[in-house]
Amino acid sequence: MNANESDSTAGSIDSTAGDTDATTERGTDSDAGGSDGEIPVWLVERTYGDDELNLIILVYATEDGTRYHRRERALTSFTGPARATRAGLTVSPDQVGTVDDPETRARYAAEASRMADRHDPADSV
């Protein structure tokens, strides 16, 4: 991991190598499900971490709301086009967690479907 990258995933303990190494943008794959079993996810939540780390927490979820992918990014990493927040990504199965709470699952499903209807995966949001 480079010193200036701060992405992490819910499905693993270690931090990932960043947007381009950890995931591919869904819009760049030739098939909707991605290659090698990759899972399409959509941005469903963006929150500010209230701790001293000044983190932005991005949560992406599948359209059925059953699985999610979480990233933490330093507030300072949101400048410039290289660190754009994409509407959709494809992630490997080991980079997703399961959503157990029925209310959260329903909320994620509604938001992921809304994002999929309104945006291309590569859109910056």
C-alpha positions as CSV (number, residue, x, y, z in Angstrom):
1,M,0.0,0.0,0.0
2,N,1.3,3.4,-0.9
3,A,1.7,5.9,2.0
4,N,-1.0,8.2,0.6
5,E,-3.7,5.6,0.1
6,S,-6.2,4.8,2.8
7,D,-8.8,2.6,1.3
8,S,-9.9,-0.5,3.2
9,T,-12.5,-3.2,2.6
10,A,-15.1,-4.9,4.8
11,G,-14.2,-8.3,3.6
12,S,-10.5,-8.3,4.7
13,I,-8.5,-7.2,7.6
14,D,-5.6,-5.7,5.6
15,S,-6.0,-2.4,3.8
16,T,-6.2,-2.6,0.0
17,A,-3.9,-1.1,-2.5
18,G,-6.3,1.6,-3.6
19,D,-9.1,2.1,-6.1
20,T,-7.3,0.8,-9.2
21,D,-5.6,-2.2,-7.5
22,A,-8.4,-3.3,-5.2
23,T,-11.3,-3.0,-7.5
24,T,-12.2,-2.2,-11.1
25,E,-14.8,0.3,-12.1
26,R,-17.8,-1.6,-13.3
27,G,-18.1,0.4,-16.5
28,T,-14.8,-1.0,-17.8
29,D,-15.7,-4.6,-17.7
30,S,-17.3,-6.2,-20.8
31,D,-19.9,-8.1,-18.9
32,A,-22.2,-6.7,-16.2
33,G,-21.0,-9.2,-13.5
34,G,-17.3,-8.5,-14.1
35,S,-14.7,-11.1,-14.7
36,D,-13.5,-13.9,-12.3
37,G,-16.7,-13.7,-10.3
38,E,-16.5,-10.0,-9.4
39,I,-19.5,-8.5,-7.8
40,P,-21.1,-5.2,-9.0
41,V,-21.8,-2.8,-6.2
42,W,-23.2,0.7,-6.0
43,L,-22.6,3.6,-3.7
44,V,-25.2,3.6,-1.0
45,E,-23.8,5.6,1.9
46,R,-21.1,8.3,2.4
47,T,-20.5,9.3,6.0
48,Y,-17.9,11.3,7.9
49,G,-16.0,9.6,10.6
50,D,-16.2,11.7,13.8
51,D,-12.9,10.5,15.1
52,E,-9.6,12.4,14.9
53,L,-8.6,10.6,11.7
54,N,-10.9,12.7,9.5
55,L,-12.1,9.8,7.4
56,I,-14.9,9.6,4.8
57,I,-16.6,6.2,4.9
58,L,-18.0,5.0,1.6
59,V,-20.3,2.0,1.5
60,Y,-21.2,0.2,-1.7
61,A,-23.8,-2.5,-1.9
62,T,-25.3,-5.0,-4.3
63,E,-28.7,-4.1,-5.8
64,D,-30.4,-6.7,-3.6
65,G,-28.8,-5.2,-0.5
66,T,-27.4,-8.5,0.8
67,R,-23.7,-7.7,0.4
68,Y,-21.6,-4.6,1.0
69,H,-18.1,-3.2,0.3
70,R,-16.7,-0.5,2.7
71,R,-13.9,1.9,2.0
72,E,-12.3,4.5,4.3
73,R,-10.6,7.4,2.7
74,A,-8.8,10.4,4.2
75,L,-10.7,13.6,3.8
76,T,-7.6,15.1,2.0
77,S,-7.7,12.3,-0.7
78,F,-10.9,13.7,-2.2
79,T,-9.1,16.3,-4.3
80,G,-8.3,15.8,-8.0
81,P,-9.7,13.4,-10.6
82,A,-7.5,10.5,-9.7
83,R,-9.5,9.9,-6.5
84,A,-13.0,10.4,-7.8
85,T,-15.8,8.6,-6.0
86,R,-17.5,6.3,-8.5
87,A,-21.2,5.5,-8.6
88,G,-20.4,1.8,-9.1
89,L,-17.6,-0.7,-8.8
90,T,-16.9,-4.3,-9.3
91,V,-15.2,-6.0,-6.4
92,S,-13.9,-9.5,-5.8
93,P,-16.0,-11.8,-3.5
94,D,-13.4,-11.6,-0.7
95,Q,-13.9,-7.8,-0.5
96,V,-17.6,-7.9,0.5
97,G,-19.4,-8.5,3.7
98,T,-22.9,-9.7,4.4
99,V,-25.7,-7.4,5.5
100,D,-27.6,-9.2,8.2
101,D,-30.0,-6.5,9.4
102,P,-33.2,-6.6,7.4
103,E,-33.8,-2.8,7.6
104,T,-30.3,-2.0,6.4
105,R,-30.6,-4.6,3.7
106,A,-33.8,-2.9,2.4
107,R,-32.2,0.5,2.6
108,Y,-29.1,-0.6,0.7
109,A,-31.2,-2.4,-1.9
110,A,-33.3,0.7,-2.5
111,E,-30.3,3.1,-2.8
112,A,-28.2,0.7,-4.9
113,S,-31.1,0.3,-7.3
114,R,-31.7,4.1,-7.5
115,M,-28.0,4.7,-8.2
116,A,-28.0,2.0,-10.9
117,D,-31.0,3.6,-12.5
118,R,-29.6,7.1,-12.5
119,H,-25.9,6.6,-13.0
120,D,-23.3,4.8,-15.1
121,P,-20.9,3.0,-12.9
122,A,-18.0,5.2,-13.9
123,D,-19.9,8.4,-13.0
124,S,-18.2,10.5,-10.4
125,V,-20.6,11.2,-7.6
